[in-house]
Amino acid sequence: MDLDELYKEVVLDHCRRPRNFGEMPDAGNGCSLCMASASMMTQKIKNKPRANAESLWTSLHDMLTAREEPKDLDDKLGDLQVLVGVRKFPMRVKCATLPWQALKQALEENKSA
């Protein structure tokens, strides 16, 4: 299976059956890519140390926003590597990184925790 096909399959799976999902009153719904990215993020960082979450944020952001497409993907990203397909659609990079931006903000606001 090629990476584009895997990207579509993983995004659709996480969008249709988001992991660690709960309703929040008065919160808006994200697009399918945003929902999938959030689902994948929660799976990756759940029960992990804060440093892991910060490191994953950096690796994912670099993978999606680097000027040149990465030749070698960061192994610590694991299944998040499929999101490299978002690079083909620059307008969607914000969709994929929105939950990660929220995570980064939460980490920065709670540095003392």
DSSP file (Angstrom, degrees, kcal/mol; ACC not computed):
  #  RESIDUE AA STRUCTURE BP1 BP2  ACC     N-H-->O    O-->H-N    N-H-->O    O-->H-N    TCO  KAPPA ALPHA  PHI   PSI    X-CA   Y-CA   Z-CA
    1    1 A M              0   0    0      0, 0.0     2,-0.1     0, 0.0     0, 0.0   0.000 360.0 360.0 360.0 131.5    0.0    0.0    0.0
    2    2 A D     >  -     0   0    0      1,-0.1     4,-2.3     4,-0.0     3,-0.2  -0.369 360.0-106.8 -81.4 165.1    1.5    3.4   -0.9
    3    3 A L  H  > S+     0   0    0      1,-0.2     4,-2.7     2,-0.2     5,-0.1   0.832 117.2  55.0 -61.8 -36.7    1.7    6.3    1.5
    4    4 A D  H  > S+     0   0    0      2,-0.2     4,-2.1     1,-0.2    -1,-0.2   0.916 110.7  45.4 -63.4 -42.6   -1.1    8.3   -0.1
    5    5 A E  H  > S+     0   0    0     -3,-0.2     4,-2.4     2,-0.2    -2,-0.2   0.912 113.7  49.0 -66.3 -42.8   -3.5    5.4    0.2
    6    6 A L  H  X S+     0   0    0     -4,-2.3     4,-2.9     2,-0.2     5,-0.3   0.900 108.5  54.8 -62.9 -41.4   -2.4    4.7    3.8
    7    7 A Y  H  X S+     0   0    0     -4,-2.7     4,-2.5     1,-0.2     5,-0.2   0.942 110.6  45.1 -55.5 -50.8   -2.9    8.4    4.6
    8    8 A K  H  X S+     0   0    0     -4,-2.1     4,-2.5     1,-0.2     5,-0.2   0.918 114.3  48.7 -61.6 -44.6   -6.5    8.4    3.3
    9    9 A E  H  X S+     0   0    0     -4,-2.4     4,-2.2     2,-0.2    -2,-0.2   0.921 114.0  44.7 -63.5 -45.9   -7.3    5.1    5.2
   10   10 A V  H  X S+     0   0    0     -4,-2.9     4,-2.5     2,-0.2     5,-0.2   0.924 114.0  49.0 -66.9 -44.9   -5.8    6.3    8.5
   11   11 A V  H  X S+     0   0    0     -4,-2.5     4,-2.1    -5,-0.3     5,-0.2   0.930 113.2  47.2 -61.2 -46.0   -7.4    9.7    8.4
   12   12 A L  H  X S+     0   0    0     -4,-2.5     4,-2.6    -5,-0.2     5,-0.2   0.905 111.7  50.9 -63.0 -41.2  -10.8    8.2    7.5
   13   13 A D  H  X S+     0   0    0     -4,-2.2     4,-2.3    -5,-0.2    -2,-0.2   0.938 113.7  43.4 -62.1 -47.4  -10.6    5.7   10.3
   14   14 A H  H  < S+     0   0    0     -4,-2.5    -1,-0.2     1,-0.2    -2,-0.2   0.806 114.8  50.7 -71.1 -28.4   -9.7    8.2   12.9
   15   15 A C  H  < S+     0   0    0     -4,-2.1    -2,-0.2    -5,-0.2    -1,-0.2   0.908 114.8  41.8 -72.7 -42.9  -12.3   10.6   11.7
   16   16 A R  H  < S+     0   0    0     -4,-2.6    -2,-0.2     1,-0.3    -3,-0.2   0.856 132.5  23.1 -73.0 -35.1  -15.1    8.0   11.7
   17   17 A R  S  < S-     0   0    0     -4,-2.3    -1,-0.3    -5,-0.2    -2,-0.2  -0.594  82.7-166.7-132.5  70.9  -14.0    6.5   15.0
   18   18 A P    >   -     0   0    0      0, 0.0     3,-0.5     0, 0.0     2,-0.3  -0.318  16.4-131.9 -62.7 139.3  -12.0    9.2   16.9
   19   19 A R  T 3  S+     0   0    0      1,-0.2    23,-0.2    17,-0.1    24,-0.1  -0.637  83.6  11.6 -89.7 149.1  -10.1    7.9   19.9
   20   20 A N  T 3  S+     0   0    0     -2,-0.3     2,-0.4     1,-0.2    -1,-0.2   0.860  92.5 158.1  55.8  39.9  -10.3    9.6   23.3
   21   21 A F    <   +     0   0    0     -3,-0.5     2,-0.3    21,-0.0    -1,-0.2  -0.751  14.6 166.6-101.5 140.7  -13.2   11.7   22.1
   22   22 A G        -     0   0    0     -2,-0.4     2,-0.2     2,-0.0     0, 0.0  -0.988  38.1-101.1-147.4 154.8  -15.8   13.4   24.3
   23   23 A E        -     0   0    0     -2,-0.3    -2,-0.0     1,-0.0     0, 0.0  -0.558  29.5-163.1 -77.2 139.1  -18.5   16.0   23.8
   24   24 A M    >   -     0   0    0     -2,-0.2     3,-1.7     3,-0.1    -2,-0.0  -0.990  25.3-117.6-121.7 122.6  -17.7   19.5   24.9
   25   25 A P  T 3  S+     0   0    0      0, 0.0     3,-0.1     0, 0.0     0, 0.0  -0.297  95.1   6.1 -59.5 140.3  -20.6   21.9   25.4
   26   26 A D  T 3  S+     0   0    0      1,-0.2     2,-0.4     0, 0.0     0, 0.0   0.673  97.4 132.7  62.3  20.4  -20.5   24.9   23.1
   27   27 A A    <   -     0   0    0     -3,-1.7    -1,-0.2     1,-0.0     2,-0.1  -0.809  53.3-125.7-101.3 144.6  -17.5   23.6   21.2
   28   28 A G        -     0   0    0     -2,-0.4     2,-0.3    -3,-0.1    -4,-0.0  -0.465  23.2-112.7 -82.5 158.3  -17.3   23.6   17.4
   29   29 A N        -     0   0    0     -2,-0.1     2,-0.2     1,-0.0    -1,-0.1  -0.689  27.9-137.5 -88.5 144.7  -16.6   20.5   15.3
   30   30 A G        -     0   0    0     -2,-0.3    -1,-0.0     1,-0.2    65,-0.0  -0.464  28.6 -90.0 -92.0 170.3  -13.4   20.4   13.3
   31   31 A C     >  -     0   0    0     -2,-0.2     4,-2.7     1,-0.1     5,-0.2  -0.215  48.1 -94.9 -70.6 171.3  -13.0   19.1    9.8
   32   32 A S  H  > S+     0   0    0      1,-0.2     4,-2.5     2,-0.2     5,-0.2   0.872 125.6  49.9 -60.0 -38.9  -12.2   15.4    9.2
   33   33 A L  H  > S+     0   0    0      2,-0.2     4,-2.7     1,-0.2    -1,-0.2   0.914 111.4  48.3 -67.2 -42.2   -8.5   16.0    9.0
   34   34 A C  H  > S+     0   0    0      2,-0.2     4,-2.4     1,-0.2    -2,-0.2   0.922 113.3  48.0 -62.7 -44.9   -8.4   18.0   12.3
   35   35 A M  H  X S+     0   0    0     -4,-2.7     4,-2.3     2,-0.2    -2,-0.2   0.915 113.4  47.7 -62.4 -44.1  -10.5   15.4   14.0
   36   36 A A  H  X S+     0   0    0     -4,-2.5     4,-2.7    -5,-0.2     5,-0.2   0.917 111.6  49.6 -64.7 -43.5   -8.2   12.6   12.8
   37   37 A S  H  X S+     0   0    0     -4,-2.7     4,-2.5     1,-0.2    -1,-0.2   0.903 111.6  49.1 -62.9 -41.6   -5.1   14.5   13.8
   38   38 A A  H  X S+     0   0    0     -4,-2.4     4,-2.5     2,-0.2    -1,-0.2   0.903 111.5  49.7 -63.8 -41.7   -6.5   15.1   17.2
   39   39 A S  H  X S+     0   0    0     -4,-2.3     4,-1.8     2,-0.2    -2,-0.2   0.928 113.1  45.5 -62.7 -45.8   -7.4   11.4   17.6
   40   40 A M  H  X S+     0   0    0     -4,-2.7     4,-1.9     1,-0.2    -2,-0.2   0.890 111.9  53.5 -64.9 -39.2   -4.0   10.3   16.5
   41   41 A M  H  X S+     0   0    0     -4,-2.5     4,-2.3    -5,-0.2     5,-0.3   0.936 107.4  49.7 -61.3 -48.0   -2.4   12.9   18.8
   42   42 A T  H  X S+     0   0    0     -4,-2.5     4,-1.7     1,-0.2    -1,-0.2   0.879 110.8  50.1 -63.6 -36.0   -4.3   11.7   21.9
   43   43 A Q  H  < S+     0   0    0     -4,-1.8    -1,-0.2     1,-0.2    -2,-0.2   0.897 113.0  47.3 -64.7 -38.5   -3.3    8.1   21.2
   44   44 A K  H  < S+     0   0    0     -4,-1.9    -2,-0.2     1,-0.2    -1,-0.2   0.838 121.5  32.4 -74.8 -33.6    0.3    9.0   20.8
   45   45 A I  H >< S+     0   0    0     -4,-2.3     3,-2.1    -5,-0.1    -1,-0.2   0.603  82.8 122.3-103.1 -11.7    0.6   11.2   23.9
   46   46 A K  T 3< S-     0   0    0     -4,-1.7    -4,-0.0    -5,-0.3    -3,-0.0  -0.288  90.7  -1.1 -57.8 129.0   -1.8    9.5   26.4
   47   47 A N  T 3  S+     0   0    0      1,-0.2    -1,-0.3    -2,-0.0    -2,-0.1   0.710 106.4 123.9  62.9  23.7    0.0    8.4   29.5
   48   48 A K    <   -     0   0    0     -3,-2.1    -1,-0.2     1,-0.1     5,-0.1  -0.796  69.2 -93.3-109.3 155.4    3.4    9.8   28.2
   49   49 A P    >>  -     0   0    0      0, 0.0     4,-1.3     0, 0.0     3,-1.0  -0.275  35.5-111.2 -64.1 153.8    5.6   12.3   29.9
   50   50 A R  H 3> S+     0   0    0      1,-0.3     4,-2.3     2,-0.2     5,-0.2   0.852 116.7  61.4 -51.9 -40.8    5.3   16.0   29.0
   51   51 A A  H 3> S+     0   0    0      1,-0.2     4,-2.3     2,-0.2    -1,-0.3   0.849 100.5  54.4 -60.0 -34.9    8.7   15.9   27.2
   52   52 A N  H <> S+     0   0    0     -3,-1.0     4,-2.7     2,-0.2    -1,-0.2   0.923 108.0  48.7 -64.1 -43.5    7.4   13.3   24.8
   53   53 A A  H  X S+     0   0    0     -4,-1.3     4,-2.3     2,-0.2    -2,-0.2   0.914 112.5  48.1 -63.3 -43.3    4.4   15.5   23.8
   54   54 A E  H  X S+     0   0    0     -4,-2.3     4,-2.0     1,-0.2    -1,-0.2   0.904 112.9  48.3 -64.1 -41.6    6.7   18.5   23.3
   55   55 A S  H  X S+     0   0    0     -4,-2.3     4,-2.4    -5,-0.2    -2,-0.2   0.900 111.3  49.6 -66.6 -41.5    9.1   16.5   21.2
   56   56 A L  H  X S+     0   0    0     -4,-2.7     4,-3.0     2,-0.2     5,-0.3   0.905 108.0  54.6 -63.6 -41.0    6.3   15.0   19.1
   57   57 A W  H  X S+     0   0    0     -4,-2.3     4,-2.7     1,-0.2     5,-0.2   0.942 110.7  45.7 -56.1 -48.8    4.9   18.5   18.5
   58   58 A T  H  X S+     0   0    0     -4,-2.0     4,-2.6     1,-0.2    -2,-0.2   0.926 114.1  47.4 -62.8 -46.3    8.2   19.7   17.2
   59   59 A S  H  X S+     0   0    0     -4,-2.4     4,-2.3     2,-0.2    -1,-0.2   0.916 114.6  45.9 -63.3 -44.1    8.7   16.6   15.0
   60   60 A L  H  X S+     0   0    0     -4,-3.0     4,-2.2     2,-0.2     5,-0.2   0.938 113.5  48.8 -65.5 -45.9    5.3   16.8   13.5
   61   61 A H  H  X S+     0   0    0     -4,-2.7     4,-2.1    -5,-0.3     5,-0.2   0.922 112.7  48.3 -59.7 -44.9    5.4   20.6   12.9
   62   62 A D  H  X S+     0   0    0     -4,-2.6     4,-1.9    -5,-0.2    -1,-0.2   0.909 110.1  52.2 -61.8 -42.2    8.8   20.2   11.2
   63   63 A M  H  < S+     0   0    0     -4,-2.3    -1,-0.2     1,-0.2    -2,-0.2   0.894 117.3  37.9 -61.4 -39.8    7.6   17.4    9.1
   64   64 A L  H  < S+     0   0    0     -4,-2.2    -1,-0.2     1,-0.1    -2,-0.2   0.736 126.4  32.2 -86.6 -23.1    4.6   19.4    7.8
   65   65 A T  H  < S+     0   0    0     -4,-2.1    -2,-0.2    -5,-0.2    -3,-0.2   0.488  80.0 122.8-117.6  -3.9    6.1   22.8    7.5
   66   66 A A     <  -     0   0    0     -4,-1.9    -4,-0.0    -5,-0.2    -3,-0.0  -0.281  67.9-123.0 -59.8 145.7    9.8   22.3    6.5
   67   67 A R  S    S+     0   0    0      2,-0.1     2,-0.3     1,-0.0    -1,-0.1   0.907  98.1  43.5 -56.7 -45.4   10.7   24.0    3.3
   68   68 A E  S    S-     0   0    0      1,-0.0    -2,-0.1     0, 0.0     3,-0.1  -0.800  99.6-103.7-102.4 144.1   11.8   20.8    1.7
   69   69 A E        -     0   0    0     -2,-0.3    -5,-0.1     1,-0.1    -6,-0.1  -0.468  48.7-102.8 -63.9 133.0    9.9   17.5    2.0
   70   70 A P        -     0   0    0      0, 0.0     3,-0.2     0, 0.0    -1,-0.1  -0.325  24.7-158.4 -62.0 135.6   11.7   15.3    4.6
   71   71 A K  S    S+     0   0    0      1,-0.3     2,-0.5    -3,-0.1    -2,-0.0   0.890  85.6  31.3 -78.2 -42.5   13.8   12.6    3.0
   72   72 A D  S    S-     0   0    0      0, 0.0    -1,-0.3     0, 0.0     2,-0.2  -0.977  84.6-138.3-119.0 125.4   13.7   10.5    6.2
   73   73 A L        -     0   0    0     -2,-0.5     2,-0.4    -3,-0.2     8,-0.0  -0.552  30.6 -99.7 -82.8 148.3   10.8   10.7    8.5
   74   74 A D    >   -     0   0    0     -2,-0.2     3,-1.9     1,-0.2     4,-0.4  -0.524  26.4-147.2 -68.9 118.5   11.3   10.8   12.3
   75   75 A D  G >  S+     0   0    0     -2,-0.4     3,-1.5     1,-0.3    -1,-0.2   0.790  93.1  68.3 -60.4 -29.1   10.8    7.3   13.6
   76   76 A K  G 3  S+     0   0    0      1,-0.3    -1,-0.3     2,-0.1     3,-0.1   0.715  88.2  67.8 -66.8 -16.3    9.4    8.6   16.9
   77   77 A L  G X  S+     0   0    0     -3,-1.9     3,-2.3     1,-0.2    -1,-0.3   0.768  77.6 174.2 -71.7 -24.3    6.3    9.9   15.0
   78   78 A G  G X   +     0   0    0     -3,-1.5     3,-1.9    -4,-0.4    -1,-0.2  -0.297  69.6   1.0  55.9-129.3    5.3    6.3   14.3
   79   79 A D  G >  S+     0   0    0      1,-0.3     3,-1.4     2,-0.2    -1,-0.3   0.634 120.1  78.3 -68.8 -12.1    1.9    6.2   12.6
   80   80 A L  G X  S+     0   0    0     -3,-2.3     3,-1.9     1,-0.3    -1,-0.3   0.684  73.8  82.3 -65.8 -16.1    1.8   10.0   12.6
   81   81 A Q  G X  S+     0   0    0     -3,-1.9     3,-2.0     1,-0.3    -1,-0.3   0.775  74.5  71.0 -59.4 -26.2    4.2    9.8    9.6
   82   82 A V  G X  S+     0   0    0     -3,-1.4     3,-1.7     1,-0.3    -1,-0.3   0.764  81.8  73.4 -64.1 -21.7    1.2    9.2    7.4
   83   83 A L  G X   +     0   0    0     -3,-1.9     3,-2.1     1,-0.3     4,-0.3   0.582  69.8  88.4 -68.8  -7.3    0.3   12.9    7.9
   84   84 A V  G X  S+     0   0    0     -3,-2.0     3,-1.7     1,-0.3    -1,-0.3   0.786  73.3  73.3 -59.0 -24.3    3.2   13.8    5.7
   85   85 A G  G X  S+     0   0    0     -3,-1.7     3,-1.3     1,-0.3    -1,-0.3   0.716  79.5  72.6 -61.0 -21.1    0.6   13.5    2.9
   86   86 A V  G X  S+     0   0    0     -3,-2.1     3,-2.5     1,-0.3     6,-0.3   0.778  78.1  76.8 -65.0 -26.0   -0.9   16.8    4.1
   87   87 A R  G <  S+     0   0    0     -3,-1.7    -1,-0.3    -4,-0.3    -2,-0.2   0.781  84.2  64.1 -56.4 -26.7    2.1   18.6    2.6
   88   88 A K  G <  S+     0   0    0     -3,-1.3    -1,-0.3     1,-0.3    -2,-0.2   0.664 105.5  46.6 -71.4 -14.6    0.5   18.1   -0.8
   89   89 A F    X>  -     0   0    0     -3,-2.5     3,-2.9    -4,-0.2     4,-0.5  -0.703  69.8-177.2-128.4  77.6   -2.3   20.3    0.3
   90   90 A P  G >4 S+     0   0    0      0, 0.0     3,-1.0     0, 0.0     4,-0.5   0.773  81.6  60.7 -51.5 -31.9   -0.7   23.4    2.0
   91   91 A M  G 34 S+     0   0    0      1,-0.2     4,-0.3     2,-0.1     3,-0.3   0.727 102.9  53.3 -68.5 -19.0   -4.1   24.9    2.9
   92   92 A R  G <> S+     0   0    0     -3,-2.9     4,-2.0    -6,-0.3     3,-0.2   0.535  81.8  87.4 -93.2  -7.8   -4.8   21.7    5.0
   93   93 A V  H <X S+     0   0    0     -3,-1.0     4,-2.0    -4,-0.5    -1,-0.2   0.897  87.8  54.1 -58.0 -39.0   -1.6   21.9    7.1
   94   94 A K  H  > S+     0   0    0     -4,-0.5     4,-1.4    -3,-0.3    -1,-0.2   0.869 105.4  53.8 -63.1 -35.7   -3.5   24.2    9.5
   95   95 A C  H  4 S+     0   0    0     -4,-0.3    -1,-0.2    -3,-0.2    -2,-0.2   0.924 111.4  44.6 -62.9 -44.3   -6.2   21.6    9.8
   96   96 A A  H  < S+     0   0    0     -4,-2.0     4,-0.3     1,-0.2    -1,-0.2   0.807 118.4  43.0 -71.5 -29.8   -3.7   18.9   10.8
   97   97 A T  H  X S+     0   0    0     -4,-2.0     4,-2.6    -5,-0.2     5,-0.2   0.589  87.8  90.3 -95.2  -9.9   -1.8   21.1   13.2
   98   98 A L  H  X S+     0   0    0     -4,-1.4     4,-2.1     1,-0.2     5,-0.2   0.921  90.4  44.5 -55.1 -49.9   -4.7   22.8   15.0
   99   99 A P  H  > S+     0   0    0      0, 0.0     4,-2.1     0, 0.0    -1,-0.2   0.866 113.9  51.9 -63.9 -31.3   -5.0   20.1   17.7
  100  100 A W  H  > S+     0   0    0     -4,-0.3     4,-2.7     2,-0.2    -2,-0.2   0.852 106.4  53.1 -70.9 -34.4   -1.3   20.2   18.1
  101  101 A Q  H  X S+     0   0    0     -4,-2.6     4,-2.5     2,-0.2    -1,-0.2   0.905 108.9  50.0 -64.5 -41.0   -1.3   24.0   18.5
  102  102 A A  H  X S+     0   0    0     -4,-2.1     4,-2.4    -5,-0.2    -2,-0.2   0.903 111.0  49.4 -63.6 -40.8   -3.9   23.6   21.2
  103  103 A L  H  X S+     0   0    0     -4,-2.1     4,-2.7     2,-0.2    -2,-0.2   0.939 110.6  49.9 -61.4 -47.4   -1.7   21.0   22.9
  104  104 A K  H  X S+     0   0    0     -4,-2.7     4,-2.4     1,-0.2    -2,-0.2   0.914 111.4  48.7 -59.4 -43.7    1.3   23.3   22.7
  105  105 A Q  H  X S+     0   0    0     -4,-2.5     4,-2.4     2,-0.2    -1,-0.2   0.920 111.3  49.8 -62.9 -43.6   -0.6   26.2   24.2
  106  106 A A  H  X S+     0   0    0     -4,-2.4     4,-1.2     1,-0.2    -2,-0.2   0.899 111.3  49.5 -62.1 -40.9   -1.9   23.9   27.0
  107  107 A L  H  < S+     0   0    0     -4,-2.7    -1,-0.2     1,-0.2    -2,-0.2   0.900 112.1  47.8 -65.2 -40.3    1.7   22.8   27.7
  108  108 A E  H >< S+     0   0    0     -4,-2.4     3,-0.9     1,-0.2    -2,-0.2   0.870 111.3  50.2 -68.7 -36.5    3.0   26.3   27.7
  109  109 A E  H 3< S+     0   0    0     -4,-2.4    -1,-0.2     1,-0.2    -2,-0.2   0.722 117.1  41.5 -73.6 -20.5    0.2   27.6   30.1
  110  110 A N  T ><  +     0   0    0     -4,-1.2     3,-1.7    -5,-0.2    -1,-0.2  -0.178  69.0 134.8-119.9  39.5    0.8   24.7   32.5
  111  111 A K  T <  S+     0   0    0     -3,-0.9    -1,-0.1     1,-0.3    -2,-0.1   0.812  71.9  56.8 -59.5 -30.6    4.6   24.6   32.5
  112  112 A S  T 3         0   0    0      1,-0.2    -1,-0.3    -3,-0.2    -2,-0.1   0.605 360.0 360.0 -78.3  -9.7    4.7   24.3   36.3
  113  113 A A    <         0   0    0     -3,-1.7    -1,-0.2    -6,-0.2    -2,-0.2   0.494 360.0 360.0 -77.6 360.0    2.5   21.2   36.3
